[in-house]
Amino acid sequence: GFQVSYFLLLCMILSSISDAKRYFCVHPLLKDLFEYLQQNDLSEASAGRIEIHGEDLFINVAEPQLVKADEQKLEVHRAYLDVHIPLTGAETIGWRHLDTIDVPSEKPFDTENDFALYNVPASAYIDVRPGEFLVAFPEDAHAPIIGEGKIKKLIAKIKL
């Protein structure tokens, strides 16, 4: 009902990919994303961009080196939902609600690339493992790729 959907829009979503259909009500392109992932094995995909619906829905395949929590800055986006999907190992993602950040971003918001960075600590840390996904909304300042080693992951971008 309305209360459940309203709640989901106020916080990150962390769930199992097997339960993704529960969240299709949040944005219609979430269904397209998870259907694409079900039909295409991206475990061997090369790093780069995969377009599903042009600028409205695409996936960045990344193979980042994980970093320490104090080395990672919080990022925010206004035009897109971020959907983080680790493939080969767990990552930790720091979180802080945008309203609790009382310092300016390092640079003015980059509208073309849809991001700003904040050099403040996260207020919580969330482990995301293969088989899980995390959705970050515009109010979710988040610091991904925290941990040790290197992983392969997908970052889907869904236009709001």
C-alpha positions in Angstrom: 0.0 0.0 0.0 0.9 3.6 0.1 2.7 3.5 3.5 5.1 0.8 2.3 5.9 2.7 -0.9 6.3 6.0 1.0 8.7 4.4 3.4 10.8 2.9 0.5 11.2 6.4 -1.0 12.7 7.7 2.2 15.6 5.3 2.6 18.0 3.1 0.7 16.9 -0.4 -0.3 19.0 -3.4 0.5 17.6 -6.7 -0.6 18.2 -10.0 -2.3 18.0 -10.1 -6.1 15.6 -13.0 -5.7 13.2 -10.5 -4.0 13.7 -7.7 -6.5 10.1 -7.9 -7.8 8.9 -6.5 -4.4 10.4 -3.2 -5.4 9.2 -2.8 -8.9 6.6 -0.3 -7.6 9.4 2.1 -6.7 10.3 2.8 -10.3 9.0 1.1 -13.5 12.5 0.7 -14.9 13.6 -1.5 -11.9 11.5 -4.3 -13.5 13.4 -3.8 -16.8 16.7 -3.8 -15.0 16.1 -7.1 -13.2 14.6 -8.8 -16.2 17.7 -7.8 -18.2 19.9 -9.2 -15.5 17.9 -12.4 -15.4 18.2 -12.8 -19.2 21.9 -11.8 -19.5 24.8 -13.2 -17.5 27.1 -10.2 -16.9 29.6 -12.1 -14.8 32.0 -12.1 -17.8 31.1 -8.7 -19.2 34.0 -6.3 -19.8 34.2 -3.1 -17.8 32.2 -0.4 -19.5 28.7 0.8 -20.2 25.7 -1.4 -21.2 22.8 0.6 -22.5 19.3 -0.9 -21.9 17.1 2.1 -22.5 19.6 4.8 -23.5 20.1 7.5 -20.9 17.0 6.3 -18.9 18.5 2.9 -17.9 22.1 1.8 -18.3 24.6 -0.3 -16.4 28.2 0.5 -15.7 30.3 -2.6 -15.3 33.2 -1.8 -13.0 36.2 -3.6 -11.5 37.3 -1.3 -8.7 40.0 -1.7 -6.1 38.2 -1.4 -2.8 39.4 1.4 -0.4 39.3 2.1 3.3 36.3 3.9 4.7 38.2 7.0 5.6 39.5 7.3 2.0 36.1 7.3 0.4 33.9 10.4 0.0 30.1 10.4 0.1 28.5 11.0 -3.3 25.0 12.1 -4.2 23.0 12.1 -7.4 19.9 14.1 -8.4 18.8 12.7 -11.7 19.4 9.0 -11.2 18.8 6.2 -8.8 22.0 4.2 -8.2 21.6 0.4 -8.1 24.8 -1.3 -6.7 25.1 -5.0 -7.5 28.4 -6.7 -6.5 29.2 -9.8 -8.6 32.5 -11.3 -7.3 32.8 -10.2 -3.7 31.3 -8.1 -0.9 31.6 -4.4 -0.7 30.8 -2.0 2.1 28.8 1.1 1.3 28.7 4.1 3.7 25.5 6.0 4.0 24.4 9.3 5.4 21.1 11.2 4.8 21.8 14.2 2.7 19.9 16.5 5.1 22.4 15.7 7.9 25.4 17.0 5.9 26.1 20.6 7.0 29.2 21.3 4.9 29.2 22.3 1.2 30.1 19.8 -1.5 33.8 19.9 -2.6 32.7 21.5 -5.9 29.3 22.8 -7.1 27.0 20.0 -8.2 28.1 18.6 -11.5 24.8 18.5 -13.4 26.3 17.0 -16.6 27.7 14.0 -14.7 25.0 14.0 -12.0 27.1 14.0 -8.8 28.6 16.0 -5.9 31.1 14.7 -3.4 31.1 15.4 0.3 34.1 14.9 2.6 32.3 13.9 5.7 32.0 10.5 7.4 29.1 8.2 6.8 26.7 7.6 9.7 26.2 3.9 8.8 27.9 1.2 6.9 26.1 -1.5 5.0 27.7 -4.7 3.6 26.4 -5.7 0.1 27.2 -9.2 -1.1 26.8 -11.0 -4.4 23.2 -11.9 -4.8 22.1 -8.7 -3.2 21.5 -5.2 -4.4 21.4 -1.7 -2.9 19.3 1.2 -4.3 20.5 4.7 -3.4 18.0 7.6 -3.8 18.9 11.3 -4.3 18.7 11.9 -0.5 21.1 8.9 0.2 24.6 10.2 0.3 26.7 7.1 -0.2 30.3 5.9 -0.3 30.7 2.7 -2.3 33.6 0.4 -2.9 34.8 0.2 0.7 36.7 -2.9 1.7 39.8 -4.9 0.8 40.9 -6.3 -2.6 39.2 -5.9 -5.9 35.7 -6.8 -7.0 33.5 -6.8 -10.1 30.3 -5.0 -9.7 27.4 -3.4 -11.7 26.2 0.1 -11.1 22.8 0.6 -12.8 21.6 4.1 -13.3 17.9 4.7 -13.5 16.6 8.1 -14.6 14.2 9.7 -12.2 
